[in-house]
Amino acid sequence: MIHVRLESETDFAGWRKAARTLIGAAVAPRDVVWSVGGAADLFGAGAPLPDDTPVAQFTVPRGFLRLAETAFLHRDRERFGQLYRLLVRLRAEPGLLSIAMDSDVARLEGMAKSVRRDIHKMRAFVRFRQVEVAGAEWFVAWFEPEHHILETNAPFFQRRFAGMKWSILTPEASAHWDGETLTFGPGGTRAEAPADDAMETLWRDYYASIFNPARLKISAMKSEMPVKYWRNLPEAALIAPLIADAERRAGEMIAHAATPAANPRPHRLEKAATDAAPADELEALKAQASGCRACPLWAPATQTVFGEGPADAPVMFVGEQPGDQEDLDGRPFVGPAGRLFDQALQDAGLERARAYVTNAVKHFKFEPRGKRRIHQSPNGAEIRACNMWLAREIALVRPRLVVALGASAAQAVSGRAVRVGESRGRLVPLEGRDALVSVHPSYLLRLPDAETRAREYDRFVADLRLAAPYLAG
């Protein structure tokens, strides 16, 4: 009996070298005992291979290394021997990996699939909380993986959160990024990670706003967001009450569903009376837009979401399109992005009540996914189809400044594709008025960490302050 001892659960390089050596010595899979570190062998210590045992040089079929590297991270203690057995068989049966029904292939494919799912869940459900370490800002997350995935997954978080210092704690190991070096250490406990921070309320508000009771499917939700992760998620506290209240809310949505216009006129704007006040003309325009069929977006949407605000507003804010909550309420900027927008206006010293707020596209574009409606950006044709409504809004309100929030809004306002990063924060003349480009507030909600959100929020507020002189004047 040959005993092979690996340095750690993730010592794939050590396993690979040992496997080559074992094959060079013609050792059968049944004659090998694998262990990790100081783990004891239940059936005796066995004997290690002599140091002068030749290391075999050979090639393996394409796909084996990828399968082996992934399955190696599984928690099954027998995986080392199973991989070695498959490797020995592959030398005699090069096409073995294509036989999906083979027991060795099927078992390792199942292990690899479980590992990949665990990697995905970690990326989806890790939540960083802000703490202070030696007077400096640090972010800590707690996660309980099913398999040994921390080391292979840590570079993903290093790339995504490169601008902040963080630690990810798991029961068996920890990963730490100080802005320059990624290191690994021993495991920790749940008590070592903070339970809450200042951003939790925003997370919970966002989750509550996108929860659609009419599309609730509990089994699918638990499949995508397993219950075992709930205790580490800020939004988890809302799940039970949202489920309990789903039937009542769904009934309200049905009772308040929008009805189509009695006599829609989608393809032309009716000429308003010459003596009509701008507010009356806006109301007439809104009524006409309610029956718009110029592009296919009207069909799945609940209703047209038109702009709102004073008919003589000196500043007009143009977003991309309504979101899920705007589609249900029939008003622009009332969902999570709208609430963040209101807060940013307040921090910039502006009053939303004095501005006109609208969207480049008046219907919610989305992709159904289970019980949820996932936002999709409108394409050029859809923006152009809706441009007649936006152009009329601008012509009637006659704002001194138009603020385009996001790339779609900038394209609708300027008539061409615009790179927000290159154009934001600069006042430019546009057809007898000034224009300003900034990010859409939903962009801030999608940012992955608190440090980046805070920095980008401050930039957004600074952009909005450029509108202050127009509102004051």
Disulfide bonds with the S-S distance in Angstrom:
none
